[in-house]
Structure formats: C-alpha cells, structure tokens
Amino acid sequence: MLTLYHYDRSTAAQRVRLILEEKNIQWKSIIVDTARGDVDQLPKDYHKLNPKGLVPVVINEDSAIPESLIILEYLEDKFPKPSFRPKDPESIAKMRLWLNKISDGIHVASRTIGVCIVNRHIYNEEKKSKISEYYSKMKDNVRKKNDQINIEFGLDSPLLPEAVKAFKNLFEEMDYTLKNTPWLVGDTYSLADIALVVYLRRMESFMMSPLWENLKHLNQWYKLISSRPAYIESVTKWGDITEEKRKINGLEAFSKISKFWNAK
Ligand SMILES: N[C@@H](CCC(=O)N[C@@H](CS)C(=O)NCC(=O)O)C(=O)O
C-alpha cells in the first residue's frame, strides 16, 4: 500500500491527500510534524526520502517521491483514472503554468506570511536551544534565511508586503480566469485546482477572507471544491492543531496585512 508522510495543516500535504481521496487510492499515514521545531519527530534517515526534510513524501513500490507537485503528476501517471489532467497539450501547458506559480513564489510567500503572523510566536514560546537546533538542521538555505528575517521583524518584515501582494495578484488572476470557465483550466477539474485550493484555506485560517470578498468567481470556486466529499475527507477532517493561534494572531495582523493588500 502507498505510504504518505505528512501532517494535518501542511498545505503541500493537503493537496496530496486531496488527490489521493479524489482518486480513491488507499494509503497508509505516517505523521511527521516538525513545524513547531520538533526535529526529533523526523524518522531516522528521513533525509534519504526527502533531502529537504520536509513533508509530503510518498512511498510507492519502493520509490520515495518528495515534492507535492511532482507527487501530483506521479499519482496522475500511476493511477490515471479518474483523470485530473486535461487531454490537449495546450490545456496541459496551461495547467502546468498554474502549478508553476506555486514553485515560482507562492509557496515561499505562504511561508513568509505564516512565519510573520504565527510561527514566530510559536518559536518564541519554545526553548531557544530547540529552535536553534531546528534551524541548524534546516537544509533549505533560502527558507532558513527568510525565516530568520521574518522571525526577527514579524509584521515589519521587509519580505511581507511582497508576499501579501503575490497572493493578491494570484487570487485576482484566478478570479479573472474563473469568470469564464468553471475550473482554472476550462471544463476540467485538474491538478491546478487541487494544488491551489489549499492556499485559500491557509489565508482564510488567518481570518483574511474579507480581503478577497469581492472576488466572487474565486469564492464560488472555493465553495465548490471545499464542499466536495474528497476535500472534506482529506482536508477539513484532518483539521489544524494551530487553528486557534492562526485566528487570534491573524486578527491582530489584519489591519497591517490589509494595508499591504491594498497598496498601489
Ligand atoms: N516544495 C515542497 C514544500 C514542502 C513544504 O514546505 N513542507 C512543509 C509543510 S507545507 C513542511 O514540511 N514543514 C515542516 C517544517 O516547517 O518544519 C512541496 O511542495 O512538497
């Protein structure tokens, strides 16, 4: 049986659980949650499965596959029915352009927003030695450097305005596209929808949804996906153990974030 290393609120893991559920693939769950600094949660030799030491990782037929977007394409190839990839090459290219936005800045922007609003408070409540061990073991140097800036400056981080703007631009582009088609790529509910929906939930968890309440096509699309049985099973039901913190810290941050969102 396929095995997934993951944890409840990881956006990268949520999209993998969502496609597993949509495809009705049976899987075994192994929780690896280092997000609050608990590097001792990493199984021995985990870096052989994912050199970055992050989730998700899928193990299938003795192969370890990290990186959520690669996993989505892998699962689509390996278990083609039902399919979540359009058929014609032009639409496939469009789908991949949406996916590309995630690796091209959106995931990093999501991390920046998360660290500035919530994680820095979590880390500050932990023992200093635990957090310095966490960072000494972090393999991704860009992530490490960004986190250091975001922890130090919080809502005044020089990285935050751009991260917020990246989301504004993304959500507006999605809304614009969804004006004419039910899904991001025409009539096909595709990997693009599955991969991106998790960020709506993430931003919503910080109580930020008033910022995009005018984007009605985007909101309709989100409602449509989040009411799917597969989404409820794979995302809603897994929940988020930091939910309360996200709400409280998100509300505190709202006026600042909304200034960045609305800046010209
Ligand atoms: N590009 C990677 C990003 C993976 C990633 O950022 N994983 C996060 C959760 S969304 C993680 O493992 N966090 C653990 C930590 O921060 O210690 C992917 O798409 O799989």
The ligand as an SDF file (V2000), in Angstrom:
LIG
                    3D

 20 19  0  0  0  0  0  0  0  0999 V2000
    8.1070   22.3170   -2.2830 N   0  0  0  0  0  0  0  0  0  0  0  0
    7.6980   21.4370   -1.2360 C   0  0  0  0  0  0  0  0  0  0  0  0
    7.4120   22.2220    0.0060 C   0  0  0  0  0  0  0  0  0  0  0  0
    7.2080   21.3220    1.2010 C   0  0  0  0  0  0  0  0  0  0  0  0
    6.9360   22.0970    2.4790 C   0  0  0  0  0  0  0  0  0  0  0  0
    7.0730   23.3240    2.5430 O   0  0  0  0  0  0  0  0  0  0  0  0
    6.5500   21.3590    3.5150 N   0  0  0  0  0  0  0  0  0  0  0  0
    6.2530   21.9760    4.7900 C   0  0  0  0  0  0  0  0  0  0  0  0
    4.7680   21.9010    5.0820 C   0  0  0  0  0  0  0  0  0  0  0  0
    3.7910   22.7420    3.8740 S   0  0  0  0  0  0  0  0  0  0  0  0
    6.9700   21.2330    5.9080 C   0  0  0  0  0  0  0  0  0  0  0  0
    7.3390   20.0840    5.7890 O   0  0  0  0  0  0  0  0  0  0  0  0
    7.1630   21.9190    7.0400 N   0  0  0  0  0  0  0  0  0  0  0  0
    7.8440   21.3730    8.1600 C   0  0  0  0  0  0  0  0  0  0  0  0
    8.6160   22.4220    8.8900 C   0  0  0  0  0  0  0  0  0  0  0  0
    8.4070   23.5940    8.5880 O   0  0  0  0  0  0  0  0  0  0  0  0
    9.4290   22.0600    9.7390 O   0  0  0  0  0  0  0  0  0  0  0  0
    6.4820   20.6240   -1.6690 C   0  0  0  0  0  0  0  0  0  0  0  0
    5.6950   21.1430   -2.4760 O   0  0  0  0  0  0  0  0  0  0  0  0
    6.3360   19.4740   -1.2480 O   0  0  0  0  0  0  0  0  0  0  0  0
  1  2  1  0
  2  3  1  0
  2 18  1  0
  3  4  1  0
  4  5  1  0
  5  6  2  0
  5  7  1  0
  7  8  1  0
  8  9  1  0
  8 11  1  0
  9 10  1  0
 11 12  2  0
 11 13  1  0
 13 14  1  0
 14 15  1  0
 15 16  2  0
 15 17  1  0
 18 19  2  0
 18 20  1  0
M  END
$$$$
